[in-house]
Amino acid sequence: MFIDERIYTLKNGNVKPFLKLYEELGKDVQIRILGNMVGYFYTDIGPLNQIVHMWGYDSMDDRYSRRAELQASEEWLNYAVQMRPLVSHIENKILIPADFSPIGGKNSNAE
């Protein structure tokens, strides 16, 4: 398993509207299609106005097919059109667990 971490930096003052919109329009379809939400957070100390969410996948093929299905969903596209004006920057990382990680590594190619 690995983690897809996404960080959305929002335009100032948009954390509450973003979370409300996500809860009403985006959450159910994203969970239904992506499956394994590891966590969904917002920042309070450090860089502010950020939403951080993490999704677990069994493989890159699993991630690719689930993300493709999400991007093809009319329900998701309706949410995304309304969400995008709230966002100023998106960062994405693939996090590979170390062998001793509680969520399971064992497939690490770390150097």
CYANA upper distance limits for C-alpha pairs under 8 A (distance plus 0.5 A):
  1 MET  CA     56 GLY  CA      6.92
  1 MET  CA     57 TYR  CA      5.97
  1 MET  CA     58 ASP  CA      5.02
  1 MET  CA     59 SER  CA      7.15
  1 MET  CA     96 ILE  CA      8.04
  1 MET  CA     97 PRO  CA      8.07
  1 MET  CA    103 ILE  CA      8.03
  1 MET  CA    104 GLY  CA      7.18
  1 MET  CA    105 GLY  CA      7.44
  2 PHE  CA     56 GLY  CA      6.18
  2 PHE  CA     57 TYR  CA      6.11
  2 PHE  CA     58 ASP  CA      7.14
  2 PHE  CA     59 SER  CA      7.82
  2 PHE  CA     94 ILE  CA      7.52
  2 PHE  CA     95 LEU  CA      6.31
  2 PHE  CA     96 ILE  CA      5.36
  2 PHE  CA     97 PRO  CA      6.75
  2 PHE  CA    105 GLY  CA      8.48
  3 ILE  CA     54 MET  CA      6.71
  3 ILE  CA     55 TRP  CA      5.98
  3 ILE  CA     56 GLY  CA      5.09
  3 ILE  CA     57 TYR  CA      6.91
  3 ILE  CA     94 ILE  CA      6.26
  3 ILE  CA     95 LEU  CA      5.39
  3 ILE  CA     96 ILE  CA      6.95
  3 ILE  CA     97 PRO  CA      8.34
  4 ASP  CA     54 MET  CA      5.99
  4 ASP  CA     55 TRP  CA      5.66
  4 ASP  CA     56 GLY  CA      6.86
  4 ASP  CA     57 TYR  CA      8.12
  4 ASP  CA     92 ASN  CA      7.62
  4 ASP  CA     93 LYS  CA      6.37
  4 ASP  CA     94 ILE  CA      5.20
  4 ASP  CA     95 LEU  CA      6.71
  5 GLU  CA     52 VAL  CA      7.55
  5 GLU  CA     53 HIS  CA      6.38
  5 GLU  CA     54 MET  CA      4.98
  5 GLU  CA     55 TRP  CA      7.18
  5 GLU  CA     92 ASN  CA      6.20
  5 GLU  CA     93 LYS  CA      5.58
  5 GLU  CA     94 ILE  CA      6.69
  5 GLU  CA     95 LEU  CA      7.48
  6 ARG  CA     51 ILE  CA      8.49
  6 ARG  CA     52 VAL  CA      6.16
  6 ARG  CA     53 HIS  CA      5.92
  6 ARG  CA     54 MET  CA      6.82
  6 ARG  CA     90 ILE  CA      7.60
  6 ARG  CA     91 GLU  CA      6.24
  6 ARG  CA     92 ASN  CA      5.04
  6 ARG  CA     93 LYS  CA      6.98
  7 ILE  CA     50 GLN  CA      7.03
  7 ILE  CA     51 ILE  CA      6.15
  7 ILE  CA     52 VAL  CA      5.03
  7 ILE  CA     53 HIS  CA      7.20
  7 ILE  CA     90 ILE  CA      6.21
  7 ILE  CA     91 GLU  CA      5.57
  7 ILE  CA     92 ASN  CA      6.87
  8 TYR  CA     50 GLN  CA      5.96
  8 TYR  CA     51 ILE  CA      5.56
  8 TYR  CA     52 VAL  CA      6.96
  8 TYR  CA     87 VAL  CA      7.03
  8 TYR  CA     88 SER  CA      8.15
  8 TYR  CA     89 HIS  CA      6.44
  8 TYR  CA     90 ILE  CA      5.14
  8 TYR  CA     91 GLU  CA      7.04
  9 THR  CA     48 LEU  CA      8.46
  9 THR  CA     49 ASN  CA      6.32
  9 THR  CA     50 GLN  CA      4.98
  9 THR  CA     51 ILE  CA      7.08
  9 THR  CA     87 VAL  CA      6.49
  9 THR  CA     88 SER  CA      6.27
  9 THR  CA     89 HIS  CA      5.57
  9 THR  CA     90 ILE  CA      6.75
 10 LEU  CA     14 ASN  CA      6.59
 10 LEU  CA     15 VAL  CA      7.42
 10 LEU  CA     49 ASN  CA      5.75
 10 LEU  CA     50 GLN  CA      6.40
 10 LEU  CA     51 ILE  CA      8.16
 10 LEU  CA     86 LEU  CA      6.25
 10 LEU  CA     87 VAL  CA      4.78
 10 LEU  CA     88 SER  CA      5.83
 10 LEU  CA     89 HIS  CA      7.47
 11 LYS  CA     49 ASN  CA      7.53
 11 LYS  CA     86 LEU  CA      6.31
 11 LYS  CA     87 VAL  CA      6.21
 11 LYS  CA     88 SER  CA      6.14
 12 ASN  CA     49 ASN  CA      6.74
 13 GLY  CA     49 ASN  CA      7.63
 14 ASN  CA     18 PHE  CA      6.33
 14 ASN  CA     49 ASN  CA      7.61
 14 ASN  CA     86 LEU  CA      6.71
 15 VAL  CA     19 LEU  CA      6.66
 15 VAL  CA     42 TYR  CA      8.08
 15 VAL  CA     49 ASN  CA      6.47
 15 VAL  CA     50 GLN  CA      7.86
 15 VAL  CA     51 ILE  CA      8.05
 16 LYS  CA     20 LYS  CA      6.58
 17 PRO  CA     21 LEU  CA      6.56
 18 PHE  CA     22 TYR  CA      6.56
 18 PHE  CA     83 MET  CA      7.32
 18 PHE  CA     86 LEU  CA      7.38
 19 LEU  CA     23 GLU  CA      6.51
 20 LYS  CA     24 GLU  CA      6.66
 21 LEU  CA     25 LEU  CA      6.35
 21 LEU  CA     26 GLY  CA      7.58
 21 LEU  CA     79 TYR  CA      8.20
 21 LEU  CA     83 MET  CA      7.80
 22 TYR  CA     26 GLY  CA      4.99
 22 TYR  CA     27 LYS  CA      6.02
 22 TYR  CA     79 TYR  CA      8.04
 22 TYR  CA     83 MET  CA      8.40
 23 GLU  CA     27 LYS  CA      5.73
 23 GLU  CA     28 ASP  CA      8.17
 25 LEU  CA     29 VAL  CA      8.28
 25 LEU  CA     75 GLU  CA      8.24
 25 LEU  CA     76 TRP  CA      8.27
 25 LEU  CA     79 TYR  CA      6.10
 26 GLY  CA     30 GLN  CA      6.58
 26 GLY  CA     75 GLU  CA      8.34
 26 GLY  CA     76 TRP  CA      6.73
 26 GLY  CA     79 TYR  CA      6.13
 26 GLY  CA     80 ALA  CA      8.33
 27 LYS  CA     31 ILE  CA      6.54
 28 ASP  CA     32 ARG  CA      6.48
 29 VAL  CA     33 ILE  CA      6.63
 29 VAL  CA     70 LEU  CA      8.32
 29 VAL  CA     75 GLU  CA      7.46
 29 VAL  CA     76 TRP  CA      7.02
 30 GLN  CA     34 LEU  CA      6.16
 30 GLN  CA     35 GLY  CA      8.01
 30 GLN  CA     70 LEU  CA      7.40
 30 GLN  CA     76 TRP  CA      7.87
 31 ILE  CA     35 GLY  CA      5.47
 31 ILE  CA     36 ASN  CA      7.48
 31 ILE  CA     37 MET  CA      7.16
 33 ILE  CA     66 ARG  CA      6.68
 33 ILE  CA     69 GLU  CA      7.58
 33 ILE  CA     70 LEU  CA      6.71
 34 LEU  CA     55 TRP  CA      7.97
 34 LEU  CA     63 ARG  CA      8.37
 34 LEU  CA     66 ARG  CA      6.04
 34 LEU  CA     67 ARG  CA      7.48
 34 LEU  CA     70 LEU  CA      7.94
 35 GLY  CA     55 TRP  CA      8.43
 36 ASN  CA     55 TRP  CA      6.05
 36 ASN  CA     56 GLY  CA      5.74
 36 ASN  CA     57 TYR  CA      7.64
 37 MET  CA     53 HIS  CA      8.31
 37 MET  CA     54 MET  CA      6.63
 37 MET  CA     55 TRP  CA      5.10
 37 MET  CA     56 GLY  CA      6.96
 38 VAL  CA     53 HIS  CA      8.05
 38 VAL  CA     54 MET  CA      5.72
 38 VAL  CA     55 TRP  CA      5.71
 38 VAL  CA     56 GLY  CA      6.75
 39 GLY  CA     53 HIS  CA      6.09
 39 GLY  CA     54 MET  CA      5.88
 39 GLY  CA     55 TRP  CA      7.77
 40 TYR  CA     51 ILE  CA      7.93
 40 TYR  CA     52 VAL  CA      6.43
 40 TYR  CA     53 HIS  CA      4.77
 40 TYR  CA     54 MET  CA      7.06
 41 PHE  CA     51 ILE  CA      6.22
 41 PHE  CA     52 VAL  CA      5.57
 41 PHE  CA     53 HIS  CA      6.55
 42 TYR  CA     49 ASN  CA      7.86
 42 TYR  CA     50 GLN  CA      6.10
 42 TYR  CA     51 ILE  CA      4.93
 42 TYR  CA     52 VAL  CA      6.47
 43 THR  CA     47 PRO  CA      7.44
 43 THR  CA     48 LEU  CA      6.08
 43 THR  CA     49 ASN  CA      7.01
 43 THR  CA     50 GLN  CA      6.01
 43 THR  CA     51 ILE  CA      7.13
 43 THR  CA     52 VAL  CA      8.28
 44 ASP  CA     48 LEU  CA      6.65
 57 TYR  CA     62 ASP  CA      6.74
 57 TYR  CA     63 ARG  CA      6.31
 58 ASP  CA     62 ASP  CA      6.67
 58 ASP  CA     63 ARG  CA      8.15
 59 SER  CA     63 ARG  CA      6.85
 60 MET  CA     64 TYR  CA      6.50
 61 ASP  CA     65 SER  CA      6.63
 62 ASP  CA     66 ARG  CA      6.65
 63 ARG  CA     67 ARG  CA      6.44
 64 TYR  CA     68 ALA  CA      6.53
 65 SER  CA     69 GLU  CA      6.72
 66 ARG  CA     70 LEU  CA      6.71
 67 ARG  CA     71 GLN  CA      6.64
 68 ALA  CA     72 ALA  CA      6.76
 69 GLU  CA     73 SER  CA      6.87
 70 LEU  CA     76 TRP  CA      6.95
 71 GLN  CA     76 TRP  CA      7.29
 71 GLN  CA     77 LEU  CA      7.35
 72 ALA  CA     76 TRP  CA      8.26
 72 ALA  CA     77 LEU  CA      8.04
 73 SER  CA     77 LEU  CA      6.71
 74 GLU  CA     78 ASN  CA      6.59
 75 GLU  CA     79 TYR  CA      7.10
 76 TRP  CA     80 ALA  CA      6.58
 77 LEU  CA     81 VAL  CA      6.66
 78 ASN  CA     82 GLN  CA      7.36
 79 TYR  CA     83 MET  CA      6.63
 80 ALA  CA     84 ARG  CA      6.45
 81 VAL  CA     85 PRO  CA      8.27
 83 MET  CA     87 VAL  CA      7.59
 96 ILE  CA    105 GLY  CA      7.66
 96 ILE  CA    108 SER  CA      7.48
 97 PRO  CA    101 SER  CA      6.25
 97 PRO  CA    103 ILE  CA      7.62
 97 PRO  CA    104 GLY  CA      6.84
 97 PRO  CA    105 GLY  CA      5.23
 97 PRO  CA    108 SER  CA      7.67
 98 ALA  CA    104 GLY  CA      7.88
 98 ALA  CA    105 GLY  CA      5.46
 98 ALA  CA    106 LYS  CA      7.91
 98 ALA  CA    108 SER  CA      6.88
 99 ASP  CA    104 GLY  CA      6.85
 99 ASP  CA    105 GLY  CA      4.49
 99 ASP  CA    106 LYS  CA      5.31
 99 ASP  CA    107 ASN  CA      7.83
 99 ASP  CA    108 SER  CA      6.99
100 PHE  CA    104 GLY  CA      7.40
100 PHE  CA    105 GLY  CA      7.03
101 SER  CA    105 GLY  CA      6.54
